[in-house]
């Protein structure tokens, strides 16, 4: 996760030549270059296209800015804003992303998988409602509680736009796509079903109508014991798990149903040393005999030493 990023000097060099992060996402030349950088350096088995989950609000006609050192900024959406969302323009506005996917696929070694992605409707909605990330995403939770019909309208629009994005990426050459629900874990039981599971299920259903056989990874971060329900209801092919998910639970309750992806703590990768070696070995012992994609449990931290990533790759490959 976040293969390309500030931990790589070659990424920082490309990023320094552009006024904003969004400019990088919308420039197929440079987005292709930074997507390929980690593959050249580490030789990962899969490449993750360089983009951002907030490309969907941008594609829907909302203003999206990235403030250096602070993160994304959007104009908080209201009822009039929801009604004005421009679904018909989504594929046109996402054309640079699809072009990046085509270029990356044409540049990758044939054996290297290409993964596309989108943010889950719930997670994207939290940023659209608050206008930024918050510690508990209370603005979106309050809107969903006070005006569930309006919030449902927003979610439905995000489902439609997400299907367009994922289908376009698959048609451009992605081998699989992932749905990132980074804020799923803050939802209560009923809200988790309504705002996390149901939209993901609908994305998978509609996506496979448009792209038969589409392979989908779901990642509801922080879902805990609700992961089983998410897997059973959404129809995904693989489940991403974060570092709080017990490995024995993942092996017993999840891996028999779908492939499992995860779940090294990014802090452990940052720290390195014996702690990193032990964590890698334990993950491989627990999950390596079944359908499994070794990955982090969330995005790589910008301060992570390159040598630690090299050590991880070597240790996982030697374990094969």
QUICOR-V240352 format. One record per residue. N is the residue number from 1. RES is the residue in one letter. SS is DSSP state (H for helix, E for strand, L for the rest). BURIAL is + if it has 9 or more other ideal C-beta (glycine too) atoms within 8 Angstrom, else -. D_LAST is the distance of its C-alpha to the last C-alpha in Angstrom with 1 decimal. Layout:
[[N;RES;SS;BURIAL;D_LAST] [N;RES;SS;BURIAL;D_LAST]]
//
This chain:
[[1;X;L;-;21.3] [2;X;L;-;24.0] [3;X;L;+;21.7] [4;X;L;+;25.0] [5;X;L;+;27.4] [6;X;L;-;29.5] [7;X;L;+;26.8] [8;X;L;+;26.6] [9;X;H;-;29.8] [10;X;H;+;29.6] [11;X;H;+;29.8] [12;X;H;+;32.8] [13;X;H;-;34.5] [14;X;H;+;34.5] [15;X;H;+;35.5] [16;X;L;-;38.3] [17;X;L;-;40.1] [18;X;L;+;40.5] [19;X;L;-;42.9] [20;X;L;-;40.7] [21;X;H;+;37.2] [22;X;H;+;38.5] [23;X;H;+;39.7] [24;X;H;+;36.1] [25;X;H;+;34.9] [26;X;L;-;37.8] [27;X;L;+;37.4] [28;X;H;+;35.1] [29;X;H;-;35.1] [30;X;H;+;33.9] [31;X;H;+;31.7] [32;X;H;+;29.8] [33;X;H;+;29.6] [34;X;H;+;28.2] [35;X;H;+;25.7] [36;X;H;+;24.3] [37;X;H;+;24.4] [38;X;H;+;21.1] [39;X;H;+;19.4] [40;X;H;-;21.2] [41;X;H;+;20.4] [42;X;H;-;16.7] [43;X;L;-;15.5] [44;X;L;+;14.3] [45;X;L;-;13.1] [46;X;E;+;16.3] [47;X;E;+;19.7] [48;X;E;+;22.2] [49;X;L;+;25.8] [50;X;L;+;28.0] [51;X;L;+;30.8] [52;X;L;-;32.1] [53;X;L;+;32.9] [54;X;L;+;36.6] [55;X;H;+;36.8] [56;X;H;+;38.0] [57;X;H;+;41.1] [58;X;H;+;41.8] [59;X;H;+;41.7] [60;X;L;+;44.1] [61;X;L;-;46.6] [62;X;L;+;46.1] [63;X;L;-;46.3] [64;X;E;+;43.0] [65;X;E;+;43.0] [66;X;E;+;40.4] [67;X;E;-;42.2] [68;X;L;-;40.6] [69;X;L;-;39.6] [70;X;L;-;40.6] [71;X;E;-;38.5] [72;X;E;+;39.7] [73;X;E;+;43.3] [74;X;E;+;44.8] [75;X;L;-;48.3] [76;X;L;+;48.2] [77;X;L;+;48.8] [78;X;L;-;51.8] [79;X;H;-;53.2] [80;X;H;-;54.7] [81;X;H;+;51.4] [82;X;H;+;49.6] [83;X;H;-;52.3] [84;X;L;-;52.0] [85;X;L;+;48.2] [86;X;L;-;48.0] [87;X;H;+;45.4] [88;X;H;-;46.9] [89;X;H;+;45.9] [90;X;H;+;42.2] [91;X;H;-;40.8] [92;X;H;-;43.1] [93;X;H;+;42.1] [94;X;L;+;38.4] [95;X;H;-;38.8] [96;X;H;+;37.3] [97;X;H;+;34.1] [98;X;H;+;33.9] [99;X;H;+;34.7] [100;X;H;+;31.9] [101;X;H;+;29.4] [102;X;H;+;30.8] [103;X;H;+;30.6] [104;X;H;+;27.1] [105;X;H;+;26.0] [106;X;H;-;28.0] [107;X;H;-;26.4] [108;X;L;+;22.7] [109;X;L;-;20.5] [110;X;L;-;20.6] [111;X;L;-;16.9] [112;X;L;+;17.1] [113;X;E;-;18.2] [114;X;E;+;21.4] [115;X;E;+;22.2] [116;X;E;+;25.9] [117;X;E;+;27.4] [118;X;E;+;30.6] [119;X;E;+;31.9] [120;X;L;+;32.9] [121;X;H;+;36.7] [122;X;H;+;37.2] [123;X;H;+;35.4] [124;X;H;+;37.1] [125;X;H;+;40.4] [126;X;H;+;40.3] [127;X;H;+;40.4] [128;X;H;+;43.1] [129;X;H;+;45.3] [130;X;H;+;45.1] [131;X;L;+;44.8] [132;X;L;+;42.1] [133;X;L;-;39.4] [134;X;L;+;40.8] [135;X;L;-;39.5] [136;X;L;-;40.2] [137;X;L;+;40.9] [138;X;H;-;44.3] [139;X;H;+;46.2] [140;X;H;+;44.1] [141;X;H;+;44.2] [142;X;H;-;48.0] [143;X;H;+;48.5] [144;X;H;+;46.5] [145;X;H;-;48.7] [146;X;H;-;52.0] [147;X;L;-;51.7] [148;X;H;-;49.0] [149;X;H;-;50.4] [150;X;H;+;50.2] [151;X;H;+;46.7] [152;X;H;-;45.7] [153;X;H;+;47.3] [154;X;H;+;45.1] [155;X;H;+;41.9] [156;X;H;-;42.9] [157;X;H;+;43.4] [158;X;H;+;40.0] [159;X;H;+;38.4] [160;X;H;+;40.2] [161;X;H;+;39.3] [162;X;H;+;35.6] [163;X;H;+;35.5] [164;X;H;+;37.2] [165;X;H;+;34.6] [166;X;H;+;31.5] [167;X;H;+;33.1] [168;X;H;+;34.1] [169;X;H;+;30.6] [170;X;H;+;29.1] [171;X;H;-;32.0] [172;X;H;+;31.4] [173;X;L;+;27.9] [174;X;L;+;25.5] [175;X;L;-;22.9] [176;X;E;+;23.0] [177;X;E;+;25.0] [178;X;E;+;24.9] [179;X;E;+;27.9] [180;X;E;+;28.0] [181;X;E;+;30.4] [182;X;L;+;30.2] [183;X;L;+;33.5] [184;X;H;+;32.9] [185;X;H;+;32.8] [186;X;H;-;36.4] [187;X;L;+;37.9] [188;X;L;-;39.7] [189;X;H;-;39.0] [190;X;H;-;41.4] [191;X;H;+;40.7] [192;X;H;+;37.0] [193;X;H;+;37.7] [194;X;H;-;40.2] [195;X;H;+;38.8] [196;X;H;+;35.0] [197;X;H;+;34.2] [198;X;H;+;37.0] [199;X;H;+;36.7] [200;X;H;+;32.9] [201;X;H;+;33.8] [202;X;H;+;36.5] [203;X;H;+;34.3] [204;X;H;+;31.8] [205;X;H;+;34.8] [206;X;H;+;36.6] [207;X;H;+;33.6] [208;X;H;+;32.8] [209;X;H;-;36.4] [210;X;H;-;36.3] [211;X;L;+;32.8] [212;X;L;-;32.0] [213;X;L;-;28.4] [214;X;L;+;27.6] [215;X;L;+;24.3] [216;X;E;+;24.8] [217;X;E;+;22.9] [218;X;E;+;25.2] [219;X;E;+;25.1] [220;X;E;+;28.1] [221;X;L;+;27.5] [222;X;L;+;29.0] [223;X;L;+;29.7] [224;X;H;-;28.7] [225;X;H;-;29.6] [226;X;H;+;30.9] [227;X;H;+;27.4] [228;X;H;+;27.9] [229;X;H;+;31.2] [230;X;H;+;29.9] [231;X;H;+;27.2] [232;X;H;-;29.7] [233;X;H;+;32.4] [234;X;H;+;30.9] [235;X;L;-;29.0] [236;X;L;+;26.0] [237;X;L;-;22.7] [238;X;E;+;20.5] [239;X;E;+;21.5] [240;X;E;+;20.9] [241;X;L;+;21.3] [242;X;L;+;22.5] [243;X;L;+;21.9] [244;X;L;-;24.9] [245;X;L;+;23.3] [246;X;L;-;22.4] [247;X;H;+;18.9] [248;X;H;-;20.4] [249;X;H;+;22.7] [250;X;H;+;20.2] [251;X;H;+;18.3] [252;X;H;-;21.6] [253;X;H;+;23.8] [254;X;H;+;21.9] [255;X;L;+;18.6] [256;X;L;-;20.7] [257;X;L;-;22.7] [258;X;L;+;20.6] [259;X;E;+;17.3] [260;X;E;+;16.9] [261;X;E;+;16.4] [262;X;E;+;16.5] [263;X;E;+;17.6] [264;X;E;+;17.4] [265;X;L;+;21.0] [266;X;H;+;22.0] [267;X;H;-;24.2] [268;X;H;+;21.3] [269;X;H;+;19.8] [270;X;H;+;23.3] [271;X;H;-;23.8] [272;X;L;+;20.6] [273;X;H;-;20.5] [274;X;H;-;19.5] [275;X;H;+;20.1] [276;X;H;+;17.4] [277;X;H;+;14.9] [278;X;H;-;16.0] [279;X;H;+;16.0] [280;X;H;+;12.4] [281;X;H;+;11.4] [282;X;H;+;14.0] [283;X;H;+;12.9] [284;X;H;+;9.4] [285;X;H;-;11.3] [286;X;H;+;13.9] [287;X;H;+;12.5] [288;X;L;+;8.8] [289;X;L;-;10.2] [290;X;L;+;12.7] [291;X;L;-;13.5] [292;X;E;+;12.2] [293;X;E;+;12.4] [294;X;E;-;11.6] [295;X;E;+;14.9] [296;X;E;+;17.9] [297;X;L;+;20.5] [298;X;L;+;23.1] [299;X;L;-;23.9] [300;X;L;+;23.0] [301;X;L;+;26.0] [302;X;L;-;28.1] [303;X;L;-;28.3] [304;X;L;+;24.6] [305;X;L;+;24.0] [306;X;H;+;22.0] [307;X;H;-;20.5] [308;X;H;+;18.9] [309;X;H;+;17.2] [310;X;H;+;16.0] [311;X;H;+;14.7] [312;X;H;+;12.9] [313;X;H;+;11.2] [314;X;H;-;10.2] [315;X;H;+;9.0] [316;X;H;+;6.8] [317;X;H;-;5.4] [318;X;H;-;5.4] [319;X;H;+;3.8] [320;X;L;-;0.0]]
//
